């Protein structure tokens, strides 16, 4: 997943589902996505965990299913993005 997506500071919705993506989600490079409301990375081969450094206060819809997640996921999930 390109870290350059983090430069799209006004992005409100990002759907990367069903793209055969592998690897981990970008960490701090996505912190500029503060306007993001929807993120769908389902149906890929992503690994690791959600970056604890993400700051996405408007995130309302997060779809993560059907990946290869390992490690830590925030609990409650929404609390980590405020």
SULURUR-V313801 format. One record per residue. RES is the residue in one small letter. SS is DSSP state (alpha for helix, beta for strand, coil for the rest). NEAR is the number of other C-alpha atoms within 12 Angstrom. D_CENTER is the distance of its C-alpha to the mean C-alpha in whole Angstrom. Layout:
res=RES ss=SS near=NEAR d_center=D_CENTER
res=RES ss=SS near=NEAR d_center=D_CENTER
This chain:
res=x ss=coil near=24 d_center=10
res=x ss=coil near=17 d_center=12
res=x ss=alpha near=17 d_center=11
res=x ss=alpha near=16 d_center=14
res=x ss=alpha near=25 d_center=11
res=x ss=alpha near=27 d_center=11
res=x ss=alpha near=17 d_center=15
res=x ss=coil near=20 d_center=14
res=x ss=coil near=19 d_center=14
res=x ss=coil near=19 d_center=16
res=x ss=coil near=23 d_center=13
res=x ss=coil near=24 d_center=12
res=x ss=beta near=25 d_center=11
res=x ss=beta near=26 d_center=9
res=x ss=beta near=23 d_center=10
res=x ss=coil near=25 d_center=10
res=x ss=coil near=24 d_center=11
res=x ss=coil near=19 d_center=15
res=x ss=coil near=17 d_center=14
res=x ss=coil near=17 d_center=15
res=x ss=coil near=21 d_center=13
res=x ss=beta near=24 d_center=13
res=x ss=beta near=21 d_center=12
res=x ss=coil near=23 d_center=10
res=x ss=coil near=34 d_center=6
res=x ss=coil near=26 d_center=8
res=x ss=coil near=24 d_center=9
res=x ss=alpha near=21 d_center=11
res=x ss=alpha near=22 d_center=11
res=x ss=alpha near=32 d_center=8
res=x ss=coil near=29 d_center=10
res=x ss=coil near=25 d_center=12
res=x ss=coil near=33 d_center=10
res=x ss=coil near=28 d_center=12
res=x ss=coil near=26 d_center=13
res=x ss=coil near=31 d_center=10
res=x ss=coil near=23 d_center=11
res=x ss=beta near=24 d_center=9
res=x ss=beta near=27 d_center=6
res=x ss=beta near=26 d_center=8
res=x ss=coil near=33 d_center=7
res=x ss=coil near=26 d_center=10
res=x ss=coil near=22 d_center=13
res=x ss=coil near=26 d_center=13
res=x ss=beta near=25 d_center=14
res=x ss=beta near=28 d_center=11
res=x ss=coil near=26 d_center=12
res=x ss=coil near=21 d_center=12
res=x ss=coil near=23 d_center=10
res=x ss=coil near=33 d_center=7
res=x ss=coil near=25 d_center=8
res=x ss=coil near=25 d_center=10
res=x ss=coil near=21 d_center=11
res=x ss=coil near=29 d_center=8
res=x ss=coil near=26 d_center=10
res=x ss=coil near=34 d_center=9
res=x ss=coil near=21 d_center=13
res=x ss=coil near=24 d_center=13
res=x ss=coil near=27 d_center=10
res=x ss=coil near=21 d_center=12
res=x ss=beta near=22 d_center=10
res=x ss=beta near=24 d_center=8
res=x ss=beta near=24 d_center=9
res=x ss=coil near=28 d_center=8
res=x ss=coil near=18 d_center=12
res=x ss=coil near=20 d_center=14
res=x ss=coil near=27 d_center=12
res=x ss=coil near=23 d_center=14
res=x ss=coil near=24 d_center=12
res=x ss=coil near=14 d_center=15
res=x ss=coil near=13 d_center=15
res=x ss=coil near=15 d_center=14
res=x ss=coil near=19 d_center=12
res=x ss=coil near=17 d_center=12
res=x ss=coil near=11 d_center=15
res=x ss=coil near=10 d_center=15
res=x ss=alpha near=22 d_center=12
res=x ss=alpha near=20 d_center=12
res=x ss=alpha near=18 d_center=14
res=x ss=alpha near=20 d_center=12
res=x ss=alpha near=29 d_center=10
res=x ss=coil near=20 d_center=14
